[in-house]
Amino acid sequence: MSTATSKLRIQDLSCQYQGKTILDGLDLALAENEILALLGPSGCGKTTLLRAIAGLLPIHQGDIELEGQSLSTPDNLVPTEHRGVGVIFQDYALFPHLTVAENIAFGLKGRTKAEVQARVAEMIALVKLDDLGDRYIHQLSGGQQQRVAIARALAYQPRLLLLDEPFSNIDSQVRGELMAEIRQILRSQGVSAIFVTHSKEEAFAFADRLAILHEGRVAQSGPAEQLYYQPSSRFVADFLGGGNYLDATVATAHEVHTPLGAIQSASPLGYPPQHQGTLLLRPQQLALEPDNEGSGVVVARTFAGTYCDYQVEVGPVALAVRSGHIGLELGQRVAVAAMPHALVLF
Ligand SMILES: Nc1ncnc2c1ncn2[C@@H]1O[C@H](COP(=O)(O)OP(=O)(O)OP(=O)(O)O)[C@@H](O)[C@H]1O
């Protein structure tokens, strides 16, 4: 992403807790109106990064800039309340002794009473809590509390919204709907946002772009499809989903030799002939056909409605295959082929 269009720009950021380096030379940019998901294993530093952006944590190295203004350097820390950054934590941090309307009004300092009332009413309508303005927080469901947290954060028009696992306390029955609605609200308000999640499904559904954190840096960032189908490392590939890894030798710019035979790539492999690597094949990138002469045997199957997850053995190689052929039985001989796509080789 060009720095000229960046809303937020983080360069070479390092952060420590008690001398232990958590973020280590991290670079990240966020575009105007973009929603970015931060993903990574537990303890990799996702919350630490949000805290650094919010100004809740000093930085040891690098620079955090919002709309061209430097917010954090090792020598200068703009106070949290002067950053124009809204933060929604996992527990929403709402005030239980205040009503919905009072919670939303809380951050609206320096305005007339009429202005505050108008803004609160606007926010209550935006998050569809129309008749609940006078309720106390403990009288609301988790999803409703989440709406109040969003309304409170958006009320003072932050330049950037940070959300730390915003959906983890929401019942899975309503989570998808609430995510779609909040995404729509952020879009309609033109808000740029970064949210932390453990769930790749949430990241896929809610974000425009994902950034995967590993060892204190961004291992890879990009749209979900790009990271899923063109991961730049085995770490990213594994983190985003299951895959088969086959020994492969490059034959030509578009062909590798594997235990499944020769496989063609839809785009150049980028390695010279004879290069030896590991080929990633996602379970849905393999096709099965019943074939009594086929090289594979179905050894396990899990029915999932519109598809089946199979374990298939081809000689010594065990493969996970997701197939729309739901009727294949245990012991069935099958032909196994890679579907045409741009191969990923590590
Ligand atoms: N206040 C603190 N003092 C010392 N170490 C801390 C502190 N907060 C976090 N850490 C450590 O920093 C590392 C990163 O923590 P952080 O909370 O940023 O990870 P995370 O990716 O958000 O994890 P999770 O997914 O489990 O929430 C962890 O090893 C954690 O133990």
The ligand as a Tripos MOL2 file, in Angstrom:
@<TRIPOS>MOLECULE
LIG
   31    33     1     0     0
SMALL
NO_CHARGES

@<TRIPOS>ATOM
      1 N1          1.3000   -6.2580   31.1280 N.pl3     1 LIG1
      2 C1          2.1330   -7.2210   30.7100 C.ar      1 LIG1
      3 N2          3.2980   -7.4560   31.3420 N.ar      1 LIG1
      4 C2          4.1590   -8.4070   30.9070 C.ar      1 LIG1
      5 N3          3.9240   -9.2060   29.8360 N.ar      1 LIG1
      6 C3          2.7710   -9.0200   29.1710 C.ar      1 LIG1
      7 C4          1.8240   -8.0310   29.5650 C.ar      1 LIG1
      8 N4          0.7840   -8.0840   28.7060 N.ar      1 LIG1
      9 C5          1.0600   -9.0800   27.8310 C.ar      1 LIG1
     10 N5          2.2510   -9.6360   28.1040 N.ar      1 LIG1
     11 C6          2.9070  -10.7050   27.3160 C.3       1 LIG1
     12 O1          3.1060  -10.2400   26.0060 O.3       1 LIG1
     13 C7          2.8550  -11.2550   25.0510 C.3       1 LIG1
     14 C8          1.8200  -10.7810   24.0620 C.3       1 LIG1
     15 O2          0.5810  -10.5840   24.7230 O.3       1 LIG1
     16 P1         -0.7210  -10.0960   23.9650 P.3       1 LIG1
     17 O3         -1.8070   -9.9760   24.9720 O.co2     1 LIG1
     18 O4         -0.3970   -8.9170   23.1340 O.co2     1 LIG1
     19 O5         -0.9720  -11.3360   22.9950 O.3       1 LIG1
     20 P2         -2.2480  -11.6650   22.1050 P.3       1 LIG1
     21 O6         -1.7290  -12.0200   20.7600 O.co2     1 LIG1
     22 O7         -3.2490  -10.5600   22.1670 O.co2     1 LIG1
     23 O8         -2.7550  -12.9620   22.8580 O.3       1 LIG1
     24 P3         -4.2100  -13.5930   22.9820 P.3       1 LIG1
     25 O9         -4.5640  -14.0380   21.5960 O.co2     1 LIG1
     26 O10        -3.9860  -14.7550   23.8870 O.co2     1 LIG1
     27 O11        -5.1280  -12.5610   23.5280 O.co2     1 LIG1
     28 C9          2.4500  -12.4960   25.8570 C.3       1 LIG1
     29 O12         3.5800  -13.3090   25.9900 O.3       1 LIG1
     30 C10         2.0130  -11.9210   27.1760 C.3       1 LIG1
     31 O13         2.2620  -12.8550   28.2040 O.3       1 LIG1
@<TRIPOS>BOND
     1     1     2 1
     2     2     3 ar
     3     2     7 ar
     4     3     4 ar
     5     4     5 ar
     6     5     6 ar
     7     6     7 ar
     8     6    10 ar
     9     7     8 ar
    10     8     9 ar
    11     9    10 ar
    12    10    11 1
    13    11    12 1
    14    11    30 1
    15    12    13 1
    16    13    14 1
    17    13    28 1
    18    14    15 1
    19    15    16 1
    20    16    17 2
    21    16    18 1
    22    16    19 1
    23    19    20 1
    24    20    21 2
    25    20    22 1
    26    20    23 1
    27    23    24 1
    28    24    25 2
    29    24    26 1
    30    24    27 1
    31    28    29 1
    32    28    30 1
    33    30    31 1
@<TRIPOS>SUBSTRUCTURE
     1 LIG1         1 GROUP 0 **** ****
